Amino acid sequence: MKHADFEKAFADFIDRREYDKAQNALFDMVRISFKAGWQAAGGNSPEPQPVIRIVHKKLEK
């Protein structure tokens, strides 16, 4: 297999929605595992943070 063919096939693979879902699930598992270890070592849980914060700017008249 040519190197360029491999890179094209890999790029097509990671550009799929299914890959994004799998990557997000893997990240969540790693974060949950790290948090469990952190707490087991006596660390405090982080405070929940909003994912998105919408700021409304008042328009001048």
C-alpha positions in Angstrom: 0.0 0.0 0.0 1.3 3.4 -0.9 1.9 5.9 1.9 -0.4 8.5 0.3 -3.2 5.9 0.1 -2.8 5.1 3.8 -2.8 8.7 4.8 -5.9 9.4 2.7 -7.8 6.4 4.1 -6.8 7.4 7.7 -7.9 11.0 7.1 -11.2 9.7 5.8 -11.6 7.5 8.8 -10.9 10.2 11.4 -13.2 12.7 9.7 -16.3 10.5 10.4 -18.9 11.2 13.1 -18.4 7.7 14.5 -14.7 8.5 15.2 -15.7 11.7 17.0 -18.1 9.8 19.2 -15.5 7.2 20.0 -12.9 9.8 20.8 -15.3 11.6 23.1 -16.2 8.4 24.9 -12.5 7.6 25.3 -11.8 11.0 26.7 -14.7 10.7 29.2 -13.4 7.3 30.4 -9.9 8.7 30.9 -11.2 11.7 32.8 -13.5 9.6 35.0 -10.6 7.3 35.8 -8.3 10.2 36.6 -10.9 11.8 38.8 -11.4 8.5 40.7 -7.7 8.2 41.3 -7.4 11.9 42.3 -10.2 11.4 44.9 -8.7 8.1 46.1 -5.4 10.0 46.7 -7.3 12.5 48.9 -7.8 15.2 46.3 -11.0 17.3 46.2 -13.4 17.0 43.3 -13.4 20.0 40.9 -16.4 22.2 41.0 -18.7 21.8 38.0 -18.0 24.4 35.4 -20.5 25.6 32.7 -19.5 24.3 29.3 -20.6 27.5 27.5 -21.1 30.9 29.0 -23.2 33.3 27.0 -22.5 37.0 27.5 -25.0 39.5 26.3 -23.7 42.9 25.4 -26.1 45.8 25.6 -26.2 47.8 22.4 -25.9 51.6 22.6 -28.7 53.6 21.1 
